[in-house]
Amino acid sequence: MLSSDPSPARQATYDLVVQQLIPGYASLARLSVSLLSSSPLASGEGAAVLVAGCGTGAELLEADAQRPDWRLTAIDPSTEMLAVAQQRLRDRGTIDWHCTTVEALGADARFDGALSVLVLQSLPDDGTKLSFLTALARSLRPGGQLVLVDLMRPERSPLSAQVAEAWQGFQRASGVVGEGVDLTGQIQGFHPIGIARLTALVEAAGLSDPAPFFQALDFQGFLLQRRA
Ligand SMILES: C[S@@+](CC[C@H](N)C(=O)[O-])C[C@H]1O[C@@H](n2cnc3c(N)ncnc32)[C@H](O)[C@@H]1O
């Protein structure tokens, strides 16, 4: 049972800021759900789907709209975020809610598919990212697919400064006041990795090579599959 009150201000703040920061965020959950919905296992009627790091519920709302037949499990270690998601999905009575991390969930081969949007980026690469990905892989049935979206470490090029300036411009045009987030600097509390490191981690976790399906600046989406 979750005790904290969903705060409308907190929900509004998160949902506004994330759209001001990430070009395409508004359609990201829609695309992610649509992609998983076409996967070999999760395409089936009544498939069991894990939303790992559900936050305020963006992927859950979209899953409910596109695939009301899915049996959803939603997890997030933040009582505040989870309470907001529960409030928004209150009419959908059948979601299995857990206030915990993927690592602590201990779900072995239970799910036909999983979504993890903007979670891995905040975990340090000191074994924590690998534990998270290993737990996600283990939670899937063999052949189950994972949709993973995260901020990746930028590939540097002579034109990187212009791209970084464009992100600042996007934030200003979206109404961000103050300095916003700087693509060229370290983003506090984030631990982005490059594609080579991600490929090594998912391989160690028991997942296929990542297949890219989305990119806006350094926010990238990948489709992965648990190896048999
Ligand atoms: C930036 S929010 C993204 C929320 C949502 N997926 C979205 O796209 O708006 C990241 C969420 O991941 C949750 N989180 C952090 N570590 C986690 C873990 N190990 N397992 C599951 N969720 C985690 C945080 O509590 C937070 O709510």
The ligand as an SDF file (V2000), in Angstrom:
LIG
                    3D

 27 29  0  0  0  0  0  0  0  0999 V2000
   13.0550   10.0930  -15.4610 C   0  0  0  0  0  0  0  0  0  0  0  0
   11.8660    9.0500  -14.6970 S   0  0  0  0  0  0  0  0  0  0  0  0
   11.0890    8.3160  -16.1480 C   0  0  0  0  0  0  0  0  0  0  0  0
    9.6580    7.9730  -15.8880 C   0  0  0  0  0  0  0  0  0  0  0  0
    8.8720    7.4920  -17.1100 C   0  0  0  0  0  0  0  0  0  0  0  0
    9.3920    6.2210  -17.5770 N   0  0  0  0  0  0  0  0  0  0  0  0
    8.8820    8.5220  -18.2190 C   0  0  0  0  0  0  0  0  0  0  0  0
    9.3860    8.2210  -19.3060 O   0  0  0  0  0  0  0  0  0  0  0  0
    8.4010    9.6260  -18.0050 O   0  0  0  0  0  0  0  0  0  0  0  0
   12.8450    7.6740  -14.0760 C   0  0  0  0  0  0  0  0  0  0  0  0
   12.0940    6.8130  -13.0860 C   0  0  0  0  0  0  0  0  0  0  0  0
   12.8480    5.6200  -12.8490 O   0  0  0  0  0  0  0  0  0  0  0  0
   12.7090    5.2610  -11.4950 C   0  0  0  0  0  0  0  0  0  0  0  0
   13.8340    4.3570  -11.1360 N   0  0  0  0  0  0  0  0  0  0  0  0
   15.0810    4.7100  -10.7380 C   0  0  0  0  0  0  0  0  0  0  0  0
   15.8140    3.5860  -10.4960 N   0  0  0  0  0  0  0  0  0  0  0  0
   15.0200    2.5220  -10.7630 C   0  0  0  0  0  0  0  0  0  0  0  0
   15.2060    1.0910  -10.7060 C   0  0  0  0  0  0  0  0  0  0  0  0
   16.3820    0.5720  -10.3220 N   0  0  0  0  0  0  0  0  0  0  0  0
   14.1710    0.2830  -11.0270 N   0  0  0  0  0  0  0  0  0  0  0  0
   12.9870    0.8240  -11.4220 C   0  0  0  0  0  0  0  0  0  0  0  0
   12.7580    2.1630  -11.5020 N   0  0  0  0  0  0  0  0  0  0  0  0
   13.7600    3.0000  -11.1770 C   0  0  0  0  0  0  0  0  0  0  0  0
   12.7120    6.6150  -10.7760 C   0  0  0  0  0  0  0  0  0  0  0  0
   12.1210    6.5350   -9.4940 O   0  0  0  0  0  0  0  0  0  0  0  0
   11.8970    7.4900  -11.7350 C   0  0  0  0  0  0  0  0  0  0  0  0
   10.5270    7.5310  -11.4110 O   0  0  0  0  0  0  0  0  0  0  0  0
  1  2  1  0
  2  3  1  0
  2 10  1  0
  3  4  1  0
  4  5  1  0
  5  6  1  0
  5  7  1  0
  7  8  2  0
  7  9  1  0
 10 11  1  0
 11 12  1  0
 11 26  1  0
 12 13  1  0
 13 14  1  0
 13 24  1  0
 14 15  1  0
 14 23  1  0
 15 16  2  0
 16 17  1  0
 17 18  1  0
 17 23  2  0
 18 19  1  0
 18 20  2  0
 20 21  1  0
 21 22  2  0
 22 23  1  0
 24 25  1  0
 24 26  1  0
 26 27  1  0
M  CHG  2   2   1   9  -1
M  END
$$$$
